[in-house]
Amino acid sequence: MTRSPSKLIPDGFTATPSLADSPVVVLDDALGGVETTGVLVFTPVADAAPIAGLSPSAWQRAGFEAEPGQTLLIPGDEPTVLVGGGAAAGLTVNGLRDATAAFVRATSKTGRLGFEIPSLGELDPAAAGQAIAEGAALARYRYSGLASKRPDAPLERLAVRIGDIEPARAATAEFRAGIEAGLITSRAANIARDLANTPPGHLTAVDLAEVAVALGARFGFDVEVFDKQQLIELGCGGLLGVNRGSTEEPRMVKLRYTPPGTSTGHLGLVGKGITYDSGGISLKPSDPMHLLMKMDMGGAASVLGAFTALRALGATATVSGWLMCTDNMPSGSAYQLGDVLTARGGTTVEVKNTDAEGRLVMMDAIALANEDGVDAIVDIATLTGAALMALGPSIAALLGNDETMLATVERAAATSDEQVWRLPLERRYRKQLDSEVADIANLGGPFAGATTAALFLDHFVGATPWAHLDIAGTMQTEADDSWRSKGATGFGTRILIDVARGFQPAR
């Protein structure tokens, strides 16, 4: 990558170190060549057979009751880890992902693992294989772009033995296909995590565009980069306005995946790419939130990560993406409260708060997506503190204008175990965005901030079927939580992949 000489970039730095960290996950009845073996144990523990020379009563004396996520290490020359699975009858795909993650976290210093699962019960083999691969690859993730050493060992290989899958059964092929899909989706999410975890001085808008070009060449999608002059010619006044206070140029990055056969539809994905958000003139308070603002491009990172999976998973729809990238900084040239910006398409917007910048950059992209003739739009953005206040750090806000698209996103969220909650796009609140000097204002009143932000975007969406993901709360986690590793979560990447893989417009 070509970078400004003023930046202190270490030799060999890459914004996506996870590309080299994807583990090998295989179905292997022999569990050969492993250093530590995990065994999934169901409740009640008293019914289980002894493992590694210890009886269930010994496990219980050590406090192990096989509750979901619980682990117990049995030391020895060949260590064994008992992993709680809860009741066998209650095992779900998400529970299997969580159990795999618990095992991988309990063996964080070990690179070659074996995992024995007595039975998949009624679970779909492909979904089970994907969940196991995702649980392993996502849980062992650590950002390693700048540290001299990483705290955990890279996961080199996970061998899996399933008690009720025999090599001769068709389910074996389905399970292995699921593993391959899970490695692809988890790699995509880890790419998004890498980008969001990268410090802002190491990943400017220009840098992010260069990463996109490199990923497009590797993973089979087209990338078109628009510089400042081109954005002026396009009339992208939102992105240009937010960028005014910065010494770094903005970039709009357009991604395009074209399926090899007849396209089943055209989906547009829009990602907020604020590489650092100080709040601009409406400066954020100096608290830990400032440290997290390197992740304000988490939406763009998730869109870009999702594109890396589309060719490998055989997505059947045409998918276009718009990444709207800049930082938001205060300076003598920064846009000001009371300014009026003109969006692509001519809508004028009064700026009532420069920290409500994400919607300003996204309005240009949504206008361009409509001009491109997409059948539907899904946007994803770390958009409002109101979403975090309403739903906390584990659930993203979902709003939109189309029941089919909203339901599609909800199904994808359930499959990926990335929780969303539908909030109302209550149009009675639209008048809060009225302006006396422009067509619309970028900020509503003190209440229902997630809804008024979505209503602002809705103004530009028009009649196009649309779903909006506000990931302000879910963009990061402060501690390891199952397969969610501390730091950037890559939330939404796997949701977008699932939505895009078989997208078809409602008829």
C-alpha positions, -999 to 999 in steps of 0.1 A, spaced: 0 0 0 12 35 -7 10 55 25 19 90 36 55 93 47 44 111 78 28 79 92 49 57 113 38 24 97 59 -7 108 75 -27 80 53 -56 70 21 -40 84 -11 -52 69 -46 -41 78 -59 -77 74 -35 -100 93 -63 -126 97 -59 -136 61 -30 -157 72 -47 -171 102 -75 -193 89 -74 -227 106 -79 -261 89 -110 -278 102 -116 -314 92 -138 -343 99 -114 -370 112 -126 -401 130 -91 -408 143 -85 -373 157 -49 -377 146 -21 -353 153 -38 -333 180 -23 -319 212 -55 -315 232 -89 -332 229 -122 -317 238 -153 -338 245 -188 -324 244 -207 -336 275 -245 -334 279 -266 -332 310 -273 -350 333 -236 -356 341 -244 -386 362 -254 -405 330 -221 -399 313 -194 -425 309 -159 -419 325 -135 -398 303 -97 -398 306 -99 -420 337 -122 -397 357 -158 -406 366 -187 -381 363 -187 -379 401 -151 -366 400 -161 -340 374 -190 -329 397 -167 -326 426 -146 -302 405 -177 -282 398 -184 -294 363 -221 -299 356 -220 -297 317 -239 -264 316 -236 -247 282 -202 -230 279 -187 -247 310 -153 -263 306 -131 -286 327 -94 -294 320 -82 -329 328 -44 -325 327 -20 -352 315 4 -360 287 -26 -358 263 -49 -332 280 -87 -335 277 -112 -307 281 -148 -314 290 -171 -290 273 -207 -285 286 -234 -289 260 -265 -287 282 -293 -312 274 -287 -333 243 -323 -328 232 -319 -290 234 -287 -288 213 -290 -261 186 -267 -249 159 -260 -217 179 -253 -239 209 -229 -260 189 -211 -228 178 -209 -216 214 -196 -250 226 -168 -251 200 -159 -215 209 -157 -225 246 -134 -254 239 -111 -232 216 -109 -205 243 -101 -230 270 -71 -242 250 -58 -208 238 -21 -218 240 -26 -249 218 -26 -249 180 -37 -285 171 -70 -296 186 -95 -325 184 -132 -322 193 -154 -352 199 -191 -346 197 -213 -377 206 -242 -367 184 -257 -340 163 -292 -351 171 -316 -337 146 -293 -308 135 -288 -302 98 -252 -315 91 -243 -285 69 -254 -260 94 -236 -279 122 -204 -280 102 -206 -243 95 -213 -235 132 -183 -256 144 -159 -239 119 -172 -204 128 -170 -211 166 -134 -222 162 -122 -194 138 -140 -166 154 -132 -175 190 -94 -178 184 -93 -144 167 -69 -118 180 -59 -86 163 -22 -90 156 -15 -62 132 8 -42 154 18 -62 185 52 -78 186 36 -110 198 1 -123 202 -12 -137 235 -28 -168 220 -14 -194 197 -29 -194 162 -53 -223 157 -37 -244 131 -60 -274 129 -92 -286 145 -101 -323 139 -137 -332 146 -152 -366 153 -190 -369 153 -204 -400 169 -234 -404 146 -218 -394 113 -202 -422 94 -179 -417 65 -202 -436 42 -232 -414 49 -243 -385 27 -244 -364 58 -206 -365 58 -203 -345 26 -229 -320 38 -210 -316 71 -177 -310 52 -194 -285 29 -207 -267 60 -172 -266 74 -159 -249 42 -187 -224 43 -180 -216 80 -143 -210 73 -153 -186 45 -178 -166 66 -156 -165 97 -126 -153 76 -149 -125 62 -159 -115 97 -123 -115 109 -113 -93 80 -140 -68 92 -127 -71 127 -91 -64 116 -102 -33 97 -122 -19 127 -94 -28 152 -67 -10 131 -58 24 146 -70 54 126 -35 66 118 -29 33 101 -62 31 82 -73 63 66 -100 66 39 -73 63 13 -58 32 30 -92 16 33 -98 21 -4 -64 4 -12 -73 -25 11 -106 -29 -9 -87 -30 -42 -64 -57 -29 -93 -78 -15 -113 -74 -47 -84 -88 -68 -80 -117 -44 -117 -126 -39 -133 -119 -72 -152 -86 -70 -147 -53 -89 -136 -22 -70 -139 14 -82 -124 41 -61 -136 78 -63 -112 105 -51 -121 139 -39 -123 155 -73 -145 128 -86 -168 132 -55 -170 169 -63 -181 160 -99 -207 136 -85 -221 161 -62 -216 140 -30 -220 170 -7 -225 149 24 -192 130 22 -174 161 11 -189 182 39 -179 158 66 -144 156 52 -139 194 52 -121 194 86 -96 167 77 -61 167 63 -69 133 47 -88 130 14 -121 112 14 -128 81 -7 -160 65 -20 -154 29 -28 -179 11 -50 -178 -27 -50 -195 -50 -75 -199 -87 -74 -214 -103 -106 -225 -140 -104 -212 -163 -131 -247 -173 -143 -280 -155 -146 -284 -130 -118 -314 -135 -94 -315 -98 -85 -295 -68 -76 -288 -60 -40 -272 -28 -28 -252 -26 4 -242 7 20 -216 10 47 -206 39 69 -169 43 68 -159 71 93 -123 60 100 -122 82 130 -150 103 145 -140 131 168 -175 145 165 -162 175 145 -171 209 158 -197 191 180 -167 175 197 -173 143 217 -165 144 254 -130 131 262 -140 97 276 -134 61 266 -158 66 237 -131 85 218 -109 54 219 -137 34 202 -141 59 174 -115 41 153 -144 16 149 -168 41 134 -161 25 100 -174 -8 113 -203 -8 88 -180 -3 58 -157 -30 72 -187 -55 74 -197 -47 39 -162 -52 26 -157 -84 46 -190 -98 32 -179 -92 -4 -149 -115 2 -172 -144 7 -196 -140 -22 -177 -158 -50 -166 -187 -28 -201 -193 -16 -217 -191 -51 -239 -160 -45 -265 -159 -72 -274 -122 -71 -255 -91 -84 -244 -72 -53 -231 -36 -53 -216 -19 -23 -208 17 -14 -183 24 13 -184 61 23 -150 68 38 -135 98 56 -126 109 91 -146 136 110 -123 162 125 -125 197 140 -104 224 123 -106 258 108 -120 243 76 -145 219 93 -182 221 85 -202 240 110 -235 239 128 -260 258 106 -242 249 74 -263 235 45 -249 206 25 -263 195 -8 -266 157 -13 -262 137 -45 -295 144 -62 -299 179 -50 -315 175 -15 -303 203 8 -295 194 44 -292 217 74 -264 206 98 -277 208 134 -249 186 148 -216 177 132 -215 145 152 -245 132 133 -222 127 103 -228 91 94 -262 98 79 -247 126 59 -221 104 41 -247 76 37 -273 98 20 -250 102 -10 -245 64 -13 -282 57 -10 -290 81 -38 -263 65 -60 -277 30 -52 -311 41 -64 -296 55 -95 -279 22 -101 -313 5 -101 -309 -19 -72 -338 -40 -62 -333 -35 -25 -309 -18 -1 -294 -29 32 -273 -3 50 -252 -9 81 -237 18 103 -225 26 138 -251 53 136 -266 63 170 -259 62 207 -296 59 210 -295 24 196 -269 15 223 -290 31 250 -321 13 239 -308 -22 232 -274 -24 249 -241 -38 235 -255 -72 223 -284 -63 201 -284 -42 170 -314 -20 160 -332 -30 128 -355 -6 109 -368 -4 74 -397 2 50 -402 -33 37 -415 -64 56 -398 -89 32 -364 -73 36 -368 -69 74 -378 -105 78 -348 -116 56 -324 -97 78 -340 -112 109 -336 -148 96 -300 -141 87 -294 -127 121 -309 -158 138 -288 -181 116 -256 -162 125 -265 -156 162 -260 -119 158 -291 -105 175 -312 -77 161 -344 -61 174 -369 -43 152 -376 -7 161 -405 12 146 -399 35 116 -425 58 132 -433 85 106 -450 108 131 -414 116 142 -404 128 107 -414 164 115 -385 165 140 -362 166 109 -379 196 93 -357 226 86 -366 262 81 -336 268 57 -332 235 39 -351 204 27 -343 184 58 -321 186 90 -296 160 100 -308 158 136 -342 153 153 -352 159 189 -338 145 221 -359 113 219 -362 83 196 -328 91 181 -323 57 164 -357 61 147 -352 97 136 -318 88 122 -334 60 102 -361 84 90 -334 107 77 -320 78 56 -356 69 46 -359 103 30 -333 92 4 -343 56 1 -377 65 -13 -398 35 -24 -369 11 -27 -372 -19 -3 -348 -12 25 -334 -25 58 -312 -5 81 -289 -20 108 -277 4 135 -247 -14 150 -234 14 174 -238 -10 204 -227 -42 188 -196 -30 170 -173 -41 198 -172 -61 230 -152 -53 261 -144 -89 270 -143 -123 253 -179 -137 250 -182 -171 234 -171 -167 198 -171 -129 201 -135 -118 207 -126 -87 227 -125 -56 205 -142 -52 172 -169 -79 166 -173 -77 128 -210 -76 136 -232 -78 105 -207 -94 82 -222 -128 83 -258 -114 83 -250 -96 50 -234 -127 35 -265 -147 43 -288 -120 29 -268 -116 -3 -261 -153 -11 -295 -161 -24 -311 -126 -27 -341 -123 -49 -364 -93 -50 -400 -98 -38 -423 -103 -67 
